[in-house]
Amino acid sequence: MRNIAAVLRAESVREQDDHFTIRLCQPAEKRVLDLELYPQAPGGDGHPGMVVVYTGNTHLQLHHVTGWVSSDELGEVTFVGESGGRLSGLVIEQGAACSLYANVDRKLITGDFTRLGVEVMLSGVALSLAEDLLDRPEENGS
C-alpha cells in the first residue's frame, strides 16, 4: 500500500483495522480524493480486495480487484477486476483525479487500437497496462 501512496504522491496514509485510506490533494484546482484500499473485501468471503474512491461529488467502488499496476512515469495506479471476460478498471491519478472503465470486453486490450473509435480506444489503452495481471483463458485452455 505504501508503494501505491508513493506513486500517487499521497498527502497522507492511514491504516485502519481492515483497510488503508490514502488522501490525494490538488490544491490549485481544489480537488481532494480519498482512496480506501481493502486487502480483503468486507464480509470476509475470501475474494480479492475492494477499492473505494470518495471525492466531493463522487463515490465509486471496484469489487473483486484482480490486481493493480502502478506507473511512476504516468503518475497513476490502475486497479483492475475481471468477471466473465469483462474488465473493469479504476485509474487513480496523482492530481486527485480518477477514471472508471466498466464492463470492457477483454479483447479490446489485446487488439489493434488503431481500428477502434476514440471513445473505445481510451478504455482499451487504459486497461492494457494491466494485461499481465489477468488470467489468460486462451492460454490456459479454458
C-alpha positions as CSV (number, residue, x, y, z in Angstrom):
1,M,0.0,0.0,0.0
2,R,2.9,2.3,0.6
3,N,4.1,1.9,-3.0
4,I,0.7,3.0,-4.2
5,A,0.8,6.0,-1.9
6,A,4.3,6.9,-3.1
7,V,3.4,6.7,-6.8
8,L,0.3,8.9,-6.2
9,R,2.3,11.3,-4.0
10,A,-0.3,11.0,-1.3
11,E,-0.8,13.7,1.3
12,S,-1.5,11.1,3.9
13,V,-1.9,7.4,4.5
14,R,-3.8,6.0,7.4
15,E,-4.0,2.3,8.4
16,Q,-7.4,1.3,9.7
17,D,-8.5,-2.0,11.2
18,D,-9.4,-3.6,7.9
19,H,-8.2,-1.1,5.2
20,F,-5.9,1.8,4.3
21,T,-7.0,5.3,3.5
22,I,-4.9,7.4,1.1
23,R,-5.6,11.1,0.7
24,L,-4.7,12.9,-2.5
25,C,-4.9,16.7,-2.9
26,Q,-4.6,19.0,-5.8
27,P,-4.8,22.5,-4.2
28,A,-4.6,24.5,-7.4
29,E,-7.9,23.0,-8.6
30,K,-9.3,22.4,-5.1
31,R,-9.5,18.7,-5.6
32,V,-9.4,16.1,-2.8
33,L,-9.7,12.4,-3.4
34,D,-9.8,9.7,-0.6
35,L,-8.9,6.2,-1.7
36,E,-9.7,3.3,0.5
37,L,-7.9,0.0,-0.2
38,Y,-9.4,-3.1,1.4
39,P,-6.9,-6.1,1.2
40,Q,-9.9,-8.4,1.6
41,A,-13.4,-7.3,0.7
42,P,-15.7,-6.6,3.6
43,G,-17.7,-9.6,4.6
44,G,-14.6,-11.9,4.6
45,D,-15.8,-14.0,1.7
46,G,-12.3,-14.8,0.6
47,H,-12.5,-12.7,-2.6
48,P,-9.8,-10.3,-3.5
49,G,-9.9,-6.7,-2.3
50,M,-12.0,-3.7,-2.9
51,V,-11.1,-0.2,-3.9
52,V,-13.3,2.8,-2.9
53,V,-13.0,6.4,-4.1
54,Y,-14.6,9.4,-2.4
55,T,-14.4,12.9,-3.8
56,G,-16.6,15.9,-3.1
57,N,-19.2,14.6,-5.5
58,T,-18.3,11.0,-6.3
59,H,-18.4,7.6,-4.7
60,L,-17.0,4.7,-6.7
61,Q,-16.4,1.1,-5.8
62,L,-14.5,-1.6,-7.6
63,H,-15.1,-5.0,-6.1
64,H,-13.0,-8.2,-6.5
65,V,-9.9,-6.5,-7.6
66,T,-7.7,-8.8,-9.6
67,G,-4.6,-6.6,-9.1
68,W,-3.1,-3.3,-9.9
69,V,-0.4,-1.7,-11.9
70,S,1.4,1.4,-10.7
71,S,3.4,3.8,-13.0
72,D,5.7,6.4,-11.7
73,E,6.2,7.7,-15.2
74,L,2.4,8.3,-15.7
75,G,1.8,9.2,-12.0
76,E,-1.1,6.8,-11.7
77,V,-2.3,3.5,-10.4
78,T,-4.7,1.3,-12.3
79,F,-6.9,-1.2,-10.3
80,V,-8.5,-4.0,-12.4
81,G,-11.2,-6.5,-11.8
82,E,-12.4,-9.2,-14.2
83,S,-15.5,-11.2,-14.5
84,G,-16.9,-13.3,-17.3
85,G,-14.5,-11.9,-19.9
86,R,-15.3,-8.3,-19.0
87,L,-12.8,-6.0,-17.3
88,S,-13.5,-3.0,-15.1
89,G,-10.7,-0.6,-14.2
90,L,-10.3,2.3,-11.9
91,V,-7.4,4.7,-12.7
92,I,-6.3,7.0,-9.9
93,E,-4.0,9.9,-10.8
94,Q,-1.6,11.9,-8.7
95,G,-3.6,15.1,-9.3
96,A,-6.6,13.7,-7.2
97,A,-8.4,12.6,-10.4
98,C,-9.8,9.3,-11.4
99,S,-11.3,7.5,-14.4
100,L,-13.6,4.4,-14.4
101,Y,-13.9,1.9,-17.2
102,A,-16.6,-0.7,-16.7
103,N,-17.6,-3.9,-18.4
104,V,-14.9,-3.6,-21.2
105,D,-14.5,-6.6,-23.4
106,R,-11.1,-8.2,-22.6
107,K,-10.4,-8.5,-26.4
108,L,-10.1,-4.7,-26.6
109,I,-6.9,-4.7,-24.6
110,T,-5.1,-7.1,-26.9
111,G,-6.5,-5.8,-30.2
112,D,-5.3,-3.2,-32.7
113,F,-6.2,0.1,-31.1
114,T,-5.9,2.0,-34.4
115,R,-9.0,0.1,-35.6
116,L,-11.2,1.4,-32.8
117,G,-13.1,4.6,-32.4
118,V,-11.5,7.1,-30.0
119,E,-14.2,6.6,-27.3
120,V,-13.5,2.8,-27.2
121,M,-9.8,3.2,-27.7
122,L,-9.4,5.1,-24.4
123,S,-10.6,2.2,-22.4
124,G,-8.5,-0.3,-24.3
125,V,-5.3,1.7,-23.9
126,A,-6.0,2.5,-20.2
127,L,-6.7,-1.2,-19.3
128,S,-3.9,-2.6,-21.5
129,L,-1.4,-1.6,-18.8
130,A,-2.9,-4.3,-16.6
131,E,-2.8,-7.1,-19.2
132,D,-0.1,-9.0,-17.5
133,L,-2.2,-9.2,-14.3
134,L,-5.1,-11.0,-15.9
135,D,-5.5,-14.8,-16.3
136,R,-5.3,-15.8,-19.9
137,P,-8.1,-18.3,-20.6
138,E,-6.9,-18.6,-24.2
139,E,-3.5,-19.9,-22.9
140,N,-4.9,-21.9,-20.0
141,G,-7.1,-23.9,-22.3
142,S,-10.3,-22.6,-20.7
